[in-house]
Amino acid sequence: MVEMQVKREDLNPATVQLAVECSEDQIKAGFDRALRDLSKKVKVPGFRPGKAPKKMVEEAINPQALYETAAENIVRKAYEEAAKAEDLKPAGQPSVDILEFYRGGEPLEDGKTADPAFKFSVKVPLEPVVELAEYKGLEANRPGVAVSDEEIDHQIEELRRGQGKKSEVSDRGIQEGDAVVLSLTADDDESRSFMVIAGQTFEGLDKAMMGMVADDVKAVTLEYPENFQHEGWKGQKKKTKLSIKSVSAFQLPALDDEFAKGYNFDNVDALRERVRQGITEVKENAAKDMVRDQLLDALLSKSTVHVAENTWESVVDRRLREMGQELQSRGAKFEDYFKQNGLTEEEFIEQLKADAKVNVERAVVIQKLFQDNKMEIKQDDLNNFFRQVIAENNVPPEQVEAFSKEFGAQIREEVIFRAMTSKVTDLLIEHAKITEGAAPAAKAAAKKPAAKKADGENAPAKKATKATKKSEK
């Protein structure tokens, strides 16, 4: 009887790939175990669950379920044996690719029947290999964080609009600032509805809708901008039928001390100052994130860091699934996205891989610095970042408990890593040489290196976002 055969390939110091060919005994054992497990769920007339003859049980079981369960059993047992034989200590979930699978007896194209066969490759993640260079004295550029009066005015207008009342307009045409529900039909594509603010869309559409009233229809040629909501129309010139469904005007409250008191400020000047502080805080945080990423990248370039390929590959897989769902909700396809962004599918995926790999490497460096410097996380840190996660996911107070129960493990992991990142960021900045001025060309990177573990497929922020259906506006 041929024994299990294993061929090893070291892809990098943190990733080992095993090519495994299982023995007939392993295949038989996998099916026997699958039959035992599935028989407990199958009802065979005249027999108690788990007591019917093997042949009758197998006839009652869905063949696909039998093969899938058997494959899981075979892989699990063979992987354990192969990892032990190669003296591997996995640090996470492996990624498995089944290459050949026959129970034996299946008909083949040449008229013969298959012999038992089960071959698979498995990519085994090992602990990261990290040799950090000196982190003191790294250089970074911090962008300016000045806040303009225009930014303050815009934010206050948003506050006024939030308290404003909408009333339907029937005695005049569309004017700038009106809320308009319209539908667009471009080049015989299906009609799509949008809610827009007149004067805040794009030049062609703003110009075309001005003066129109509810139920008006107009045929125009529009040049859709690169950032248009519908992927399939971005950057294209299309003959478009524009139909106005409704027009509403905002009745904004006066910008006076009474309005300011509604936000617990004595007067408008105090409100403007608080708005300025809020915008400054946002910009300060963004600048700090940018400096952090520059310092981490500088440290990475001088250090030796190897991470398991599984970690960043699973991040890419998750991102592609999320993008597919998002595009589908917009009625678009990946092909549309690639075309609009001037990329081939291969180029896009390679960029995703590069970004994911950098973020995982940054996360590993953060963990290493945190441990080497014997940092500690206090309960106040965890509370602050927990509130941040709740706010980012727009969880109402009455739903916080349910949200926490559903995503408890993911939230805890995310909160701990954010606290860890914050402390490491402060450490790097404290010992860095920071210049002030315009930001240098930024490398592709996530705002927060929250991808602590690539197997953290259920990050709470992502889950909550998925649960909220996004509509085109």
N, C-alpha and C positions, 0 to 999 in steps of 0.2 A: 504494500500500500504506500503510495507516494505521500510523503509528509508535507506539511505546509512549507512554502518557500517564501523567503523575504529578501528583497533587494533594497539596500539603503542608499539614499543620496542626500548629502548635506547641502541644502540650498543656501544657508548662511548659518552663522553660529547659533542662531535662535530658531531655526526651522529645519526639520528633517522630513524628507519625503520617503515613505516606504511603499514599495510595490509588493503586494501580497497575493500569493496564489494559494487558495485553501485546499485542503485535502477532502476526499470524498466523505470521510468520517465527519469532518466539520460541517459539510453541507447537510448530511443526513441528520446530524444532531440539531442543526438550526431548524430544519423542517419539523423534526419530532417535537422540539420545544414549542414551535409555533402552533402545532396541532393541539398540544396539551393546553396552551394558553387560550386559544380560540374556542376550544371545545367547551370551556366553562361559560361561554356566552351564547352557545348554540343549543337550540332546543330540538332534540330528536324524539319524535313521538314514541312513547313507551319506555323511555330511559330518563333517569335523573341527569341533570347537568354534569358533564364530566365522566359519565358512566357508559356512554354509548360506544359501540365498536369503532375502532379507528377509521375503517373504510366508510362507514355511514357518516361519521363526523366530517370527514374530508369532503364527501359529496354535498354536505349541507353548508360548507364554508365557501365564501366568495373567493375564487382563485387569486384575484389580485390582492386581497387582504392577506391570504396565506403567504404569497411570495414576498410581500412587503414586510410582514412580521418575521418571516424566516431570514430575509436579508438583514434586518436589524439585529437579529440574534447572531448570525454568522459574523457580521462585522464587529459587533461588540466583543465577542469572545476572541476572535482572531486578532483584533487590535490590541487587546490586553496582552495576549501571548507575544505578539510581535514587539510591542514596546518593551516588555520585560526582557525578551531575548536580546534586544539592542541596547539594553540598560538605559532607556530613556525615562525622563521624569517630566511628563507633559505639564505644561502650565496654561491650561485652558482647553477649550473644546477643539478637537481636530476637525479638519474638513475632509470629507470622504467622497471619492468618485468611483462608482461601480463600473467596471470596464467590461465584464463578462459574467453572465449569470444563467446557468442551466441547472435544474434539479436532476435532469437525466431523463431521456425518453421523449423530449419535445421534438416535434418534426422540424427538419431543416429544409432549406430551399432545394438542396440536391437530392431530396427524397430519403435521406438517411435520418437517423435520430441522434439527438445530442447526448454526449456523455456528461456526467456531472461535472460542472465547472463553476468556479467563483473566483474572479480576480478583481481586485480593487486597489486603488492608490489612496494613501492617506497622508495628509500634510500635518505633521505633529508640531504644535507650538511649544517652544521651550522658554525658560525664563530669559528676559532681555539681557543682553550683554552690554554693559555701560561702563566706559572709562572716561570720566569727565575731565575736561581741561580746566584750567583756572577760571573761575567765574568772576573774579574781581577784575575791574578795569575794562570791562567790555564797553563798547561804544554804541550809542543810538542817537537818533534825531527825534526830538519831540515837537510835533506840529503845534502851531499857535492855536489858542482857544478863545480868541476875541469874539464877543457877541455884538452883533450890529442891532441898531434900532429897528431895522426892517424885520429881523428875526423875532424880536419882541412883539412888534406890531402884528406879525402873522400869527403868533401863538395866542395873543389876546383876541384876535378875530376868531380863532378857533373856539376859544372859551365862549365868546358871545354867540357864535353859531350853535354851540351846544345848548345854550339856554334860549335860543331863538325859537319862534313858532313858524311853521310852514302853513301857508294858506294857498289854495288853488287859484291860479291866475286864469281869467277868462276874458278880460277886457283889453288885453294888449299882447304884443308879441314877446318873444323871449328876450330878456336883457341879461347883461353880465351879472353873475351871482345867483341866478335862478337855479333851482333844482329841477332837472329835466329827466324824465324817463323816456327813452327813445329806443327804437330798434334799427339795426343796420343789416342790410342784405348786400353782400359784396360778391360781384361776379357769379351770381346764381348760387352762391353758397347758402347754407341755411341761415335764417334770420336769427340774430342774436340781440338780446335786450341788455341795456346798460342804464345805470343811474349816474348822471354826471352833473357837475356844476358848470353852467355856461361861463365860458371865458377861462376855464381851467383844464380843458382837454388838450387839443392840439390845433394848430392854426387853421387847417382846412375845415375841420368839424366845427370849431367855434364860429368861424365866418359863415358857414352854411346854415347853422341853426338860428342865428340871430334874427329876430323878427318873426320867426315861425310861431304858430299857435298849435294847440292840441288838435290832433287828427290831420295835421298837414303832412304831405308827402312830397319829397323832393328827390330828384336823381342828380347825383354829383359824382365827380371823380375825386377821390381822396387819396393823399399820400400818407399812409399809416406809419407812425414813427416806430423806431426800433424797440421802444419800451411799451408798445401798445399791449393791452391786457390779453388779447387773443393771439396765441402763438402763431396761428396760421396766416395772420395778416400783417405781422410785423415787417416794417421796412418795405412794404409793397404798395404800388399804385393800383387802385381798384375802382371800377365803376360801382357806385354804391347807391342803394335806395335808402333814403333817410326818412323814417316815419316817427313823428312826435306822438307819444302816448299821453303824457301829462306834463304840466308846467306848474311849479309851485314857487312862491316867493318867500324868502326868509324875512321875518320881522324880528330884527335884532334888537336886544335891549340897549338902551343908551349907555355909552361908556362914561359913567359918572361914579360918584362915591357910593351910591346905593348898589350899583353893580359890584363894586369892589367888596362891599360888606357881605355880599352873598358868598364870597370866598374867604370870609373872616379877616379882611383887611380894612383898615380905616378909610383909605382913600385910593385913588387910581395910582398915584405915585408909588405907594407901598406895594400894590399889586404888580406893577411893572418891575419893581426891584426883585420881587420874589420870582417872577418869570425869568428875569435875567439870571438869577442864581440857579434856577432849574436848568436852563439851557447850558450855562457854564458847567454845571455838574455833569451833564450828559457828555459834553465835549471833553471835559477832564478825564472822564472814564474811558472814552474812546481813545484819547491820546495815550493814556496809560496802557491800554490794551495794545496799541501800536508799538509803544516802546518795549513792552514785554515781549512781543513777538520778535522784534528786531534783536533783542538781547538773547532770546532762546535760540534763534537761528544762528547768531554769531557764535554762541557756545557750541551748538551742534556742529558747526563747520570745523571747530577745533578739536572736537571730541570723537571718540569711537562709540557708536551706538548701533546695535543690531537688534531688531525687533522681529517677532514671528510674522511671517507673511500673512498668516490667517487673520491677524488683528486688523490690518488695514484693508484686506480684501473683503472682510465682512462689513466694514464701514461702506465700502463702494457698493456692495450688493444692496445694503439697506437704502442707500441714497438713490440707486437706480429704481428700486421699488417705489420709493416715495415720489420720485419724479414722474414715474409712469402713472401713478394714481392722480397726481396733480394735473398732468397733461390731459388725462382722460376726462377729468372733471371739467376741463375747458374745451373739450371736443377737439383736442389736438393730438398729434402723434410725435414720437421721438424724431421721425424723419423731418417734421416741420421745424422742430427745435434746432436740429443740427444745421438745416439749411439756413435758418434765420441768423444763426451765429457763425456761419462760415466755417463750420467744422465737419469733418467726417466722423462717423461713429467711433472709429479707432482713435482719432485724435481726442475726442471728448472723453472717452473712457480712460485713456492714458493720463489726461489731466486730472481726472477724478482720482486715479490711483496715486499720482504724485502728491496731490493735496492731502489725501487720507494718510499717506505714509509720513508726511511731514508732521501732521497733527498728532499721530500716534507717537512719533519720536519725541515731540515736544512734551507730551504727557509723561512719557517714561523719564525724561530729564527732570521734570517737575517733581515726580515722586522720589527720584534719586537725591535731588537737592534737599527735599523736605526731610528725608531720612538721615542723610549725612550730617545735616545741621541740627539734628535732634529737636525739630520743631514740634509744637503741640497745638492742638485745636481745642478751643474752649467752647463751652455750651453756648455762649453769646454769639460766637462765630456761626455755629450751626443754625441758631435761631434766625440770624440775619439773612443767611443764604436760603433758608427754608422760605422765609417771607418773599424773597426775590423770586424763587421758583413759582410760588403760588401766584404772585403778581404777573409774571410772564405768561402763565397759562390762563389768566383771567378767571380764576376760580373764585366764585362768590363765597362769602364767609360761611354760609349755611352748607356749602358743599366741600369745605376743606377736609373734614373728617373722612368723608367717603372717598375723596381724591387720594388722601394719604393712605387709606386702606388698600385701594386698588393698585397704587404704584409705590407702595411703601419701600420696597428694596431698592428700586431705581432712584427714588427721591433721595434716600439716604446716601447712596453712592454718589449721586450728582452733587448733593450739598457738601459732603466731605471733600470731594475733589475741588469744588469751587473754593472752599476755605483753604485748602492746601495750596491751590494756585495763587490765591491772594497773598499768602505769607511768602511764598517763593518769589512772587513778583516784587514785593517790597524789598526782599533781600537783594535781588539783582539790581534794582534801581539804586538802592543805598550804596552799592559798591561800583556803580557804572559811571562812565563819563557821558553825560547827556548834553547835547547841544540843542538850542532852541531854534525853531524856524520852520520852514515849509517841510512837509513830510517827503522822504525819498520815495522812489517807486516801490510800492508795496508788493511783497510776494503774495501769491495766492494762499489765503489762510482763513481759517474760521475765526469769528470774533472771539469765541471762547474755546479754549482747548478742552471742551467737555467730553471729548471722545476718550475718556480714561481707559476704557476697555472696549475693544472692538466687539466682544461678545455681549456688550450691553445693548442689545438690540431694542430694548424697550425703555429708552430714556423717557422720563415722564413728559418732558416738554414736547417731544415728537408725538407721543401717544395722544396728548391732549389736543395738539394741533390737528391730528388726523380725525379726531372725533368731531371737529367743528368743520362743517362743510363750507368751503369758501366759494363765494359767488363772484362773478365778474362785475366790475363796477365801471 
